[in-house]
Amino acid sequence: MSAIVLVTTTALTSDILKYLRPATSDDKVLVMTRIVGVIIIIVSAFFAIDVPQLIVPLVSVSMGVIACCVFIPLIFGLYWDRGTATGFVASLVASFGSVVLWQLFGNPLIHLYSSV
């Protein structure tokens, strides 16, 4: 859990905040990192209250987010010569949006039906 919180807070504050506002001081980024980390932990604790019913959907969402928002932009960012910072941020937003839309309108638990 601590690694996920660390990666998420660093991505949201250091990467995205520094991209949107490059003049942000390191002290402000550190404070924002701590605030975002506490918020993520509180939200995680709230969802952990009712674990038995929520564990499969939460794991499904987290794997979708990891696959779409981290894996694809990272691979294209490393191996595509024309990749830019703007394209990377756009792909993060588009990937996250596709995961959210799939969860809302698609069949988020498609793997459960294949085992029945």
C-alpha positions in Angstrom: 0.0 0.0 0.0 2.8 2.4 0.9 4.4 1.9 -2.5 1.1 2.6 -4.3 0.5 5.8 -2.3 4.1 7.0 -2.9 3.9 6.4 -6.6 0.5 8.0 -6.9 1.3 11.1 -4.9 4.6 11.6 -6.7 2.9 11.3 -10.1 0.2 13.7 -9.2 2.3 16.3 -7.5 5.9 16.1 -8.9 5.0 15.1 -12.4 1.7 16.7 -13.2 2.0 19.8 -10.9 5.6 20.5 -12.1 4.4 20.1 -15.7 1.4 22.5 -15.3 3.3 25.0 -13.2 7.1 24.7 -13.7 7.9 27.6 -11.3 6.4 25.7 -8.3 9.0 25.5 -5.5 10.2 22.2 -4.1 8.8 23.1 -0.7 5.3 23.6 -2.1 5.5 20.3 -4.0 6.5 18.6 -0.8 3.5 20.0 1.0 1.2 19.1 -1.8 2.6 15.6 -1.9 1.9 15.1 1.8 -1.7 16.5 1.4 -2.4 14.3 -1.6 -1.0 11.3 0.2 -3.2 11.8 3.2 -6.3 12.2 1.0 -5.4 9.0 -0.9 -5.0 7.1 2.4 -8.3 8.5 3.8 -10.2 7.5 0.6 -8.5 4.0 0.6 -9.5 3.6 4.3 -13.1 4.6 3.4 -13.3 2.0 0.7 -11.7 -0.7 2.9 -14.6 -0.6 5.3 -16.6 -3.0 3.2 -13.9 -5.1 1.7 -15.7 -8.4 0.8 -18.1 -6.9 -1.7 -15.7 -4.3 -3.1 -12.4 -6.2 -3.4 -12.9 -7.6 -6.9 -14.2 -4.3 -8.4 -11.4 -2.4 -6.7 -8.7 -4.7 -8.0 -10.3 -4.6 -11.5 -10.3 -0.8 -11.5 -6.7 -0.6 -10.2 -5.4 -3.0 -12.7 -7.2 -1.1 -15.5 -5.7 2.1 -14.3 -2.2 0.6 -14.1 -2.5 -0.9 -17.5 -3.9 2.1 -19.3 -2.5 5.0 -17.4 1.0 3.7 -16.7 2.0 1.0 -19.0 0.9 2.4 -22.4 2.2 6.0 -21.9 5.4 4.6 -20.5 6.1 2.3 -23.4 5.2 4.9 -26.0 7.2 7.5 -24.1 10.3 5.3 -24.0 10.2 3.9 -27.5 8.4 6.4 -29.7 10.7 9.1 -31.1 7.9 11.7 -31.6 6.6 11.5 -28.0 6.2 14.8 -26.2 5.3 15.9 -22.6 2.0 17.2 -23.9 1.2 13.9 -25.6 2.1 12.1 -22.4 -0.3 14.1 -20.3 -3.0 13.8 -22.9 -2.6 10.0 -23.0 -2.8 9.9 -19.2 -6.1 11.9 -19.2 -7.5 9.9 -22.1 -6.5 6.5 -20.6 -8.0 7.4 -17.2 -11.1 8.6 -18.9 -11.4 5.3 -20.8 -11.1 3.3 -17.6 -13.8 5.4 -15.9 -16.1 5.2 -18.9 -15.6 1.4 -19.1 -16.4 1.1 -15.4 -19.5 3.2 -15.8 -20.9 2.0 -19.1 -19.1 -1.2 -19.9 -18.9 -4.6 -18.2 -16.3 -3.9 -15.5 -16.3 -7.5 -14.2 -16.1 -9.2 -17.5 -13.6 -11.8 -16.1 -16.3 -13.1 -13.6 -18.7 -14.1 -16.4 -16.1 -16.1 -18.3 -15.6 -18.5 -15.3 -19.3 -19.2 -14.9 
